[in-house]
Amino acid sequence: MTPRELVARIMARAEAEGAPAPAQPSRRDTFKVGDPDVQITGVVTTGMSTLDVLRRTVAAGANMVITHEATFFRDDDIPDFLEGDPIYAAKVAFAREHGVVIWRDHDLTHRMRPDQMFEGQLKLLGWTADAAPPEQRMPVVTLPKPMSLERIVRHVVEKTGVTSYRVAGDPKMQVRRVAVGVGYAMPSFQVAPDIDVIVGGEAAEGSDSQLPTYDLAAFAVDSTALGQPRGLVLLGHMGTEDIGMQVVADWIRSFAPEIPVQYLPAGEPFGAPL
């Protein structure tokens, strides 16, 4: 099987499972480098196709990488701003030298029902999302019994293994309802009126972009000052979306058993504070 044939099978399976069709062709979910018509020797799924992941892919005897996030340092993966850059050139040269093909699986994972990124994060944290209408993509979890924000943080850090994270809110506040986000896919405190804490990846500190956001940390601080404690836990992009690509690996194995597929986490780019 070739990478092009595998992607066609992935798309057909997603459609059969009820994933809604994209409103327009994805600029993200395309081949980034390599010949999509070579024979696959093995597939690696990962949160981000870093050079380290490419090296580990070659060492594992695989030649196709399915990555959730960008290969070339920008969301649209268009490398025109990198012309002449030696880092970009070295990464492309390595992939070509070793015959590595990279395909991005971003928009499809989020179109799946359930969203494969949220599915992976919920499984990792050992949480079950409350029942919700289909239009509510961001899961909300009602904990079996209240926990302090401090205990929540210890739990999610232990489960994800992240060493770099940020927390806003009173560590002693009691938490019963948690909204879960992944990457920049972040719920707001307006998802439900009784959300105590958001556990997610990354959040902009307010923007007026096409998808406007507000400063969740500042909102939590002011809400706490007014007597309604709120908390925010940010685990980073790979701390929330790497694991979703293990779900993707398991899913691909279920309908392409003839191809060896393994999950190689990219890992967070940040180390523990010095």
PLY file of the C-alpha trace (Angstrom):
ply
format ascii 1.0
element vertex 274
property float x
property float y
property float z
element edge 273
property int vertex1
property int vertex2
end_header
0.00 0.00 0.00
1.17 3.54 -0.71
0.69 6.61 1.49
-1.81 7.98 -1.04
-3.83 4.76 -0.89
-3.73 4.74 2.92
-4.98 8.32 3.11
-7.82 7.43 0.73
-8.73 4.51 3.01
-8.57 6.78 6.08
-10.91 9.29 4.44
-13.34 6.58 3.36
-13.40 5.07 6.85
-13.98 8.48 8.45
-16.91 9.11 6.11
-18.35 5.68 6.88
-18.14 6.45 10.60
-20.10 9.66 10.16
-17.41 12.34 10.19
-18.97 15.44 8.60
-17.51 16.50 5.27
-15.23 19.56 5.40
-16.76 22.86 4.36
-13.81 23.29 2.00
-10.66 21.30 1.15
-8.24 21.31 4.06
-5.04 23.29 3.62
-3.64 21.40 6.60
-4.42 17.77 5.80
-2.07 17.37 2.85
1.25 15.69 2.07
4.12 17.92 3.23
7.19 16.14 1.88
8.05 12.87 0.16
6.60 10.68 -2.59
3.06 9.57 -1.71
3.23 6.74 -4.25
6.05 4.71 -2.67
5.34 1.49 -0.80
4.81 1.94 2.94
7.30 0.13 5.16
5.70 1.39 8.38
3.62 4.25 9.71
4.31 6.50 12.69
1.67 8.74 14.23
2.77 11.71 16.32
1.59 15.01 17.70
4.24 16.96 15.78
6.70 15.88 13.09
9.84 17.25 14.69
13.26 16.30 13.36
13.67 14.05 16.40
10.47 12.21 15.43
11.71 11.85 11.85
14.96 10.35 13.11
13.09 7.91 15.36
10.83 7.01 12.43
13.82 6.05 10.29
15.35 4.10 13.18
12.10 2.17 13.54
12.17 1.19 9.85
9.09 3.23 8.97
8.78 5.68 6.11
5.45 7.44 6.65
4.70 9.97 9.38
1.14 11.03 10.15
1.39 14.20 12.21
-1.31 16.23 13.90
0.50 19.55 13.98
2.61 21.44 11.50
5.92 20.24 10.08
7.19 23.66 9.04
6.60 25.86 12.09
3.34 27.55 11.05
-0.27 26.40 11.20
-0.86 26.55 7.44
2.37 24.59 6.78
3.20 26.89 3.87
6.98 27.33 4.12
7.35 30.39 1.86
8.60 32.46 4.81
11.44 29.94 5.30
13.08 30.33 1.91
16.83 29.98 2.36
16.51 29.00 6.03
19.11 26.31 6.90
16.89 24.61 9.51
14.05 24.19 7.03
16.48 22.99 4.36
18.08 20.43 6.69
14.72 19.02 7.74
13.52 18.62 4.16
16.88 17.13 3.15
16.72 14.55 5.95
13.20 13.47 4.96
14.15 13.17 1.32
17.42 11.37 2.00
15.62 8.69 4.02
12.50 8.52 1.86
10.16 9.77 4.60
6.66 10.84 3.58
4.78 13.22 5.87
1.00 13.61 5.83
-0.85 15.84 8.25
-4.01 14.66 9.99
-5.32 17.72 11.77
-8.75 18.79 10.59
-9.95 15.20 10.15
-9.13 14.25 13.74
-11.25 17.15 14.95
-14.12 16.30 12.56
-14.34 12.76 13.89
-17.15 11.99 16.33
-15.91 11.71 18.95
-13.08 14.13 18.25
-9.97 11.93 18.43
-7.91 14.58 20.24
-10.44 14.95 23.04
-10.93 11.19 23.13
-7.22 10.66 23.72
-6.94 13.32 26.41
-9.99 12.10 28.32
-8.70 8.51 28.30
-5.29 9.65 29.49
-6.80 11.62 32.37
-9.19 8.79 33.23
-12.24 11.05 32.90
-15.63 10.48 31.28
-17.35 13.42 29.64
-20.90 14.31 30.60
-23.62 13.77 28.01
-23.86 16.83 25.80
-25.57 18.00 22.60
-23.61 17.33 19.37
-22.86 21.01 18.85
-20.90 21.15 22.13
-17.52 19.84 21.05
-15.63 20.73 24.23
-16.16 18.04 26.88
-17.30 18.87 30.39
-16.58 16.40 33.20
-18.44 16.19 36.50
-16.05 14.68 39.03
-17.42 11.90 41.27
-16.55 14.03 44.29
-15.07 17.50 44.71
-11.30 17.91 44.60
-9.09 20.89 45.29
-7.50 22.65 42.34
-4.15 21.57 43.76
-5.17 17.90 43.57
-6.51 18.40 40.04
-3.16 19.81 38.97
-1.23 16.96 40.56
-3.51 14.45 38.84
-3.25 15.90 35.33
0.51 16.49 35.60
1.07 12.91 36.73
-1.09 11.50 33.94
0.37 13.63 31.14
3.96 13.70 32.40
4.39 17.36 31.50
7.12 19.35 33.24
6.09 22.80 32.06
2.58 23.99 32.89
0.73 27.05 34.15
-1.99 27.37 36.76
-4.30 30.25 37.64
-6.66 30.18 40.61
-6.70 29.42 44.34
-5.00 26.03 44.90
-7.44 25.29 47.72
-10.62 26.00 45.75
-13.00 23.06 45.44
-13.59 21.71 41.95
-16.56 19.66 40.79
-17.00 20.58 37.12
-14.06 20.62 34.70
-14.06 21.66 31.04
-11.39 19.99 28.89
-9.51 21.60 26.03
-6.73 20.39 23.73
-4.10 22.50 21.99
-5.67 25.85 21.17
-9.13 24.25 21.11
-10.15 25.78 24.41
-13.57 25.99 26.01
-14.59 29.18 27.72
-16.20 29.63 31.12
-19.42 30.31 29.23
-19.69 26.69 28.01
-21.70 26.02 31.15
-22.49 28.40 34.01
-21.12 26.09 36.70
-17.67 25.23 35.31
-15.06 25.53 38.04
-11.85 24.83 36.13
-10.63 24.55 32.56
-7.84 22.04 31.87
-6.42 22.64 28.41
-3.36 23.16 26.26
-2.75 26.78 25.37
-4.82 29.95 25.48
-4.29 33.32 23.85
-4.33 36.23 26.28
-7.21 37.84 24.42
-7.35 38.50 20.69
-9.58 39.97 18.00
-8.66 37.36 15.41
-11.14 35.50 13.22
-11.82 33.34 16.27
-11.86 36.00 19.03
-10.81 34.92 22.48
-10.70 36.52 25.87
-8.08 36.23 28.59
-9.19 33.14 30.50
-6.66 33.63 33.28
-7.75 37.23 33.89
-11.38 36.12 33.86
-10.63 33.42 36.44
-8.82 35.91 38.68
-11.68 38.43 38.59
-14.31 35.72 39.04
-12.43 34.48 42.12
-12.23 38.04 43.50
-16.01 38.31 43.17
-16.60 35.16 45.19
-16.93 32.56 42.44
-13.60 30.68 42.41
-12.41 29.68 38.96
-9.20 27.99 37.86
-7.20 27.45 34.68
-4.59 24.74 34.01
-2.52 24.94 30.82
-0.53 21.83 29.91
0.88 22.93 26.55
0.11 21.78 23.03
1.78 18.38 23.12
0.69 17.88 26.71
-2.87 17.66 25.39
-2.72 16.59 21.73
0.20 14.18 21.45
-1.85 11.41 23.04
-4.68 11.83 20.55
-2.39 10.42 17.89
-2.25 7.15 19.80
-6.02 6.98 19.28
-5.38 7.59 15.57
-2.77 4.79 15.47
-5.17 2.32 17.09
-7.94 3.42 14.73
-5.81 2.93 11.59
-4.75 -0.54 12.75
-8.44 -1.51 12.94
-8.97 -1.10 9.18
-5.42 -1.41 7.79
-4.04 -4.39 9.73
-1.55 -5.24 7.00
0.49 -2.10 7.77
2.68 -1.76 10.88
1.56 1.38 12.74
3.11 2.79 15.91
2.66 5.91 17.98
5.75 8.02 18.69
5.01 11.01 20.96
6.77 14.22 20.01
6.94 15.28 23.66
6.68 18.80 24.99
9.30 21.27 23.74
9.71 22.97 27.11
11.72 21.68 30.04
11.15 22.15 33.74
11.91 25.65 35.07
15.55 26.12 36.01
0 1
1 2
2 3
3 4
4 5
5 6
6 7
7 8
8 9
9 10
10 11
11 12
12 13
13 14
14 15
15 16
16 17
17 18
18 19
19 20
20 21
21 22
22 23
23 24
24 25
25 26
26 27
27 28
28 29
29 30
30 31
31 32
32 33
33 34
34 35
35 36
36 37
37 38
38 39
39 40
40 41
41 42
42 43
43 44
44 45
45 46
46 47
47 48
48 49
49 50
50 51
51 52
52 53
53 54
54 55
55 56
56 57
57 58
58 59
59 60
60 61
61 62
62 63
63 64
64 65
65 66
66 67
67 68
68 69
69 70
70 71
71 72
72 73
73 74
74 75
75 76
76 77
77 78
78 79
79 80
80 81
81 82
82 83
83 84
84 85
85 86
86 87
87 88
88 89
89 90
90 91
91 92
92 93
93 94
94 95
95 96
96 97
97 98
98 99
99 100
100 101
101 102
102 103
103 104
104 105
105 106
106 107
107 108
108 109
109 110
110 111
111 112
112 113
113 114
114 115
115 116
116 117
117 118
118 119
119 120
120 121
121 122
122 123
123 124
124 125
125 126
126 127
127 128
128 129
129 130
130 131
131 132
132 133
133 134
134 135
135 136
136 137
137 138
138 139
139 140
140 141
141 142
142 143
143 144
144 145
145 146
146 147
147 148
148 149
149 150
150 151
151 152
152 153
153 154
154 155
155 156
156 157
157 158
158 159
159 160
160 161
161 162
162 163
163 164
164 165
165 166
166 167
167 168
168 169
169 170
170 171
171 172
172 173
173 174
174 175
175 176
176 177
177 178
178 179
179 180
180 181
181 182
182 183
183 184
184 185
185 186
186 187
187 188
188 189
189 190
190 191
191 192
192 193
193 194
194 195
195 196
196 197
197 198
198 199
199 200
200 201
201 202
202 203
203 204
204 205
205 206
206 207
207 208
208 209
209 210
210 211
211 212
212 213
213 214
214 215
215 216
216 217
217 218
218 219
219 220
220 221
221 222
222 223
223 224
224 225
225 226
226 227
227 228
228 229
229 230
230 231
231 232
232 233
233 234
234 235
235 236
236 237
237 238
238 239
239 240
240 241
241 242
242 243
243 244
244 245
245 246
246 247
247 248
248 249
249 250
250 251
251 252
252 253
253 254
254 255
255 256
256 257
257 258
258 259
259 260
260 261
261 262
262 263
263 264
264 265
265 266
266 267
267 268
268 269
269 270
270 271
271 272
272 273
